[in-house]
């Protein structure tokens, strides 16, 4: 039997009751609400997985509600129901984060399979979050990989500051491992047995971020049905990691400054201060000094955060570490996928070395995961890389450039011929060109292929 909690928000009682009965027969727990307000109350109290929501409700529009759900409850998936479907609304709904958008009546037979897929996605997200939390607890300085001088210097600085109570500011591009460093610093401190709480400041608007960070009292705003601890309070005696600190609204910066200066803050809707003992580690990919000069970041907060600064190098500045990192992620993802992949081809590593890595380690991790999924052999090869890697350093036999259309066409024809094991008739069909044209291009490009 299926498991999970489904919330149906629809003001048509007969349809809502019918849907609830059908879904309960599949083994799901079903809650019902006739308005967005009533739905919000249930979302605050229950660990809901999937919301089935009507588009037109007495107190709001379901398409707009999807965006609110995404910001407040990131793991909840939403399926929108409408009596009169149209393409424009469907596109907007999907952009706002809806799992799907279906028409009442016409698509009734789709609801259960669709609900099952949405529930599967939610459960997977929860399992991944749990695994990441478990892995995060094990991050130490020994788990930070790299022999390059730049990363070793960053680790050495982090080791020195970890046992202290100093506020730390981590600077570096997106994907350079700032949260990994923050966790290692926490685990190397006297606070290691206490909570490590991470918050991405760019993931919330001003009001939501204030509530998430500082907490609120019941009744302080419409959906505040009960008291809520903020993450600062949750991190008491431990470490609070504030990623993308440069995105924090300047009004909230004043409240954070008070925490750093007095170890106290006032919850939203409260009148008395709450005291905490928390260490702050902040991170950003922005130039905070420039933001100070431009009036977007408080100068006094900048100096309070900038007690001990560590710069994390980009991956393109430590390319000698790429083979080690690639092997590490290969072991992780081949294990997860239950695949026997013994290594990585030299050409594969050469292509990795030539890439610019604007997404840094996070991008490398994604590339290796994708390659493992695509691989059917004992090692990762160039064929497992995305198309943008295929033309890097491509050697042509004529006056072709790795950046022109001819080079891309040559490589594509060669790969299709390899796929058909030299069967030119089948290759021409797949390429959607005439057989004569294929022969001409083979001769023109001097293409060799596996027969």
N, C-alpha and C positions, 0 to 999 in steps of 0.2 A: 504493500500500500504506500501511497505517496505521503509525504510529510511536509509541513510548512504552514505558515499563516497567510491567508489571503484576506484583504479588505476590499469590499465592494462599496463604492460610493455612487449612488444613483437615487434620484428622487422618485422614480417610478417603482412603487412598492412591489407590484406584481412581478415585474421583470427581475427586480433585485432578489426577491424570494425564490424565484425559479432558478436563477443563476446560482444562488447559495446552495440550493438543494442538489443541483447537478455537481457542483464542485465538492461538496461534502461527501458525495458518493465516491469520489476519487481519493478520499482519505485526508483531504486538507482540512485544517481548521479555518472556518469562515467567520469574519466579523462584518457587520453591515452599518452603513451610515447614509443619511439622505442629503447631507450637505458637506461642504468642504470643512466648515467649522467643526462639525461632529467627527469628521474623518481625522482632523488634526488632533483632537483629543485622544482618539484611539491610537494614533501613531506615537503620541507622547508616552502612552502607558504600555503598549504591547510591542513585542519584537516582530513587527510585520515584515514579510518578505516581498509580497507582490500586491500592488493596488490595481484593481479594475475600476476605472473611473469614467463616468459619463462626461461628455464634453460640455453640455449645457446644464448647469446646476443653479439652484436659486440664489446662491451667494457667490458665484464666481464661474470662471471658465476653466475647464479641465486642462486645456492646452497650456494656459499660464500656470496652472497648479503644478504641472510636471516640472517646470523650472524650480519652483519652490521646494518640491520633494527632492530634487537632485542636490540642492545646496544644503538642505537640512538633514536628509537621510540618504547618504551616498550609495548605500548598498541596496536600497529598495528599488525594484523595477516596476514600471507603470505601463499598463495596457489601457489605451483609451477606447471608449465605446461611443459611437455616435449614431444617431438615427439617419443623418443625411451626410454621408461621407463626401469629401471633395479633396482633390489633389493638393490644393494650397494648404488646407488645414493639416493634412497628413504630413507634408514636408515640414511645416512649422513644428508639429508635434515631435517628429523625429529629431529635429535640430535641438529642441528643448530637452531631449533626453529620454523620450518615450521608448519603451521596448518595441511596441507596435501600435497600430491604429486600425481598428476594424469597425465594420458597419453592423449595427444590431440587426438581427433577423437573418440577413444574407450570410453572415459569417459565423453563425452559432456553432456549426460543426468544427470550426477552427479554434474555438476558445480553449478547450481542454489541452490539445497538443501545444498550443501557443503558451498556455499557462505552465505546462510542464517544462518547456524550454526556458521560460523566464525564471522559473524556480530553480532549474539546474544552474543557470548563470549565477543566481544569488548565492546558492550553496557553494559554488566554486569560488566566488569572490570571498566568502567567509572563510573557507579553508585556506586560501592563499594568504589572507590577512593573518590568520592564526599562525601559519608557517613562518611568515615574515616576522611576526612578533617573537616567535621562538628563536629564529635565526638571529634577530636583533639582539637578544639577550646574550648571545655567545660572541658578539663582536668584541675583539680585543685588538691591541696593536699588532699582535702576531698574525691576525687574519687579514691585515691590510697588505696586499700583494704589491711588489715592485722593487726592483734593484736600482732604479735610476736615482741620481743624486737629489733631484727635486722632491720626489715623494719621500725619500729617506729623511731629508731635512724637515719636511712637514711632520712626519711621524716623531722625530726627535723632539720637536717643539711641543707636540701634543703630549708626549710622555712626561715632559717637565711640568706642564701646567696641570695635568690631570689630578695629582694629589692635593692641589691647592683649592681654595674656594673662589678663585678669580673668575670673573665673567670672561667668556671667550667669544671672539668674533671670527667665523670661518668665511673666507672670501674665495671665490672661484666660480667658474662657469657652471651652468646647469649640467648635472650628470657627472660631476667630478668626485662624488662620494662624500659630500658634506655631512649627511646624516650618519654614515658609517663612522666617520671621525668623531662625531658628537657622541655616539653610543660607546665608542672605544674610550673616550675621555671619561664618560660617566662610569664605565666598568673599571677604569683605573683609579677611581676616586674612592673616598671614604663613604660615598653615598651609593656605592654599587648595589647594595642589597635593597635600596629604596627605589621608588618608581622612576622610570625614564619615560617622559611624555613628549611626543613630537607633534607639532602643529605647523601646517603650511599656511602662512598668513595670506597668501594670494588666493586661497580656495574659498574665501568668504567675503561678503560685503561688510561694511562697517558695523552695522547693527548685529549681524550674526556673529561676527568675529568677537565683538565685545561680550556677547553672551557666552560664547564658547570659551573665551579666555578667562573672564572674570566671574562667570556664573550670574544667576539672577534669582530674585525672590518671586514667589507665586503672586500673580496678579500684576507684575511690573509691565507686561504688555499682553496683547490679546491671547496668544497661544501659550503663555506662561502659566500652566495649570498647577505647577508644583515647584518647590524650590529646586534649584539645580546648582551643583558644584561646578565651578569653572576649572579649566585645566591647570591653572596656577595652583589652585587648592588641591587638585588631584595629585600634583607633583610635589606636594609638601614633603620636606626632608630629602627629596630627590633632585632630579634635574629636569628642567623644561627646555626643550629645543625648539626655537622659533625660526623656522626656515622661511626664506623670502621676507625677511624683516623689513626690507625696503619698501614692500607693498603695503605695510600697515598705515592706516589713515592717521594723519597727523594729530587728530583729537585723541586717539587711543594711545599714541606715543606718550602723551603726558601721564596717562594712568600707569603705563609700564614703567616710566621713569620713577614714579612714586614707589613702585614695588622695589626697584633697585636701590632707592635711597632710604626707604623707611621699612621695608619688608612688610608692607600692608597695602590693602586696596579696598575699594567699596564695590560690592556687587551691584548689578543693575537693579534698581528699585529698593535698595537697602539704604539705611541711614547711618549705620555704624560700620567701622572698618573691620576687616578680617586680617589677621596676622598670619604670615607664612614664613617658612625657612626653605627657600628654594634657590638652586643655582641656575643661572640663565646661560645658555649657549645659543648664540644667534648666528644666522648664516644669510648670505645674499650673493647674487651675481651682479648686483648693481654697484655703481661708484657712489658710495654713501657721502663721501666728501663733496662730490658734485651736487648730489641731492640737497645737502646742507646749504651749499652756495645758492642753489635755485629756490630755496625756501620750501622744499618738499619733505625735509627730514629735520627733526629738532637737533640743534647743535649740542645741547646738553645731554640728550640721550645718546648721540653718537659717541661722545667722549666717555659716557658710562659703559657703553658696550665695547668700546675699543681699548679695553684694558690690556688684553692679550690677543693679538691678531695672528692667525695662521692662514697663509695663502696656499690653496690646493691647486697644483698644476693641471693644465688640460692634458688630455691623452696625446694630442699631437706633439706636445713638448716632452713626452716620455714614451716614445714609440718603441723603445727597446723592451718595455714591459708588456707589449701587446701579446707576444707568444705565450707568456706565462698566464696572463689573464684569459686568453682564449682557451687554453688547456683547462684552466680552472672551471670555466663555465661549461665547457664540453663535458667534463665529468658530472657536473650537476644536472644538466639537461638530458644527457644520455641515460643517467640513472633514473630520473623522473619518467622518461619515456620508455624505460625498459629496453633500450637499444644497445647493441654491442658495437660501439664506434671506438676504434683503438687509437686514432690520431687525426692529425690535420695535414693535408698535403702542403708541400713547400709553396706551390703557386697560390693556394688559398691564403697562406700567411703573407706572401708577397703583396697580394691585393689589399689585405688588411693594413699592411705597413704604409701603403701609398694613399690610403684614404685620409680625408681631413678630420673626421670625427668631431663634427660640430656638436653632437650629442654626447660626446665623451664616453665614459665607461658604461653609462646606461644604454647608449646606442650600441656599443660593442656587445653587451649582454643580449640585447634583442636580436642582433644579427646572428649570434651563435645559436640562440634558441631556435630561430627560424631555420638555420642550416641543419640542425639536428633533426627537426621535424621532416625536412625534405630529403635527408640522406637515406639511401638504401644500401650503402656500401660500408666497408670497414673503416673508412676515413672520410672526413669532410673534404670536398673538392670544390673547385671554382663554380661548377654547375649548381652548387647549393647556395650561392651568393645571390643577392638581389641584382637586378639588371644594371643599376648604376655602378656596380663593381666590375661588370663584365668587360667594359671597354678600357678600364684603367691599365695603362701600360701595354695595350694590345699591339703586337708586332705585325705589321702587314708586309707583304712581299712586294708591293708596288708603292706608289707615292701617296698612300692613304694615311690619314691622320686618325688618331684614336678619338678625335672629337667630331669627325664629320659623319654624315649619314651613310656613306659608303662603307665605312668601317663597321658600323652597327649592322648594316644589311649583310655584310660578309659573315659576321659572327653568327647572326641569326640563321642564315642559310646553312652554315656549317653545323650548328646544333640540331637543326631539323633533319639534316642528312644523317647525322649520328643516331638520331632517334629512330629513323626508318631503316637503319643499318645499310645505307647506300641505295635504297629503293627510290630511284629518282621519280618514278611515276607517282608514288605515294607522297613524296616530299613536295612535288609540284602541286598536288591536290591540297595538302595542308597549308602551303604558302599562298594558295589561290592565284597561281601564275601558270602560264603555259609551259609545257615540257621543253619547248625550244628555248624559251626565255631562261629557264633554269640551267640548261646546258651552257648557254652563252655566259651567264653569270659565274658558273663554276670555272669556265675557262678564263674569264676576265679577272676574277679575283684569285685564280690559282688555288681554289679551295681543295683541301684534302679532308677526308672523312673516314669514319670507321665503317668498313663493309661487313 
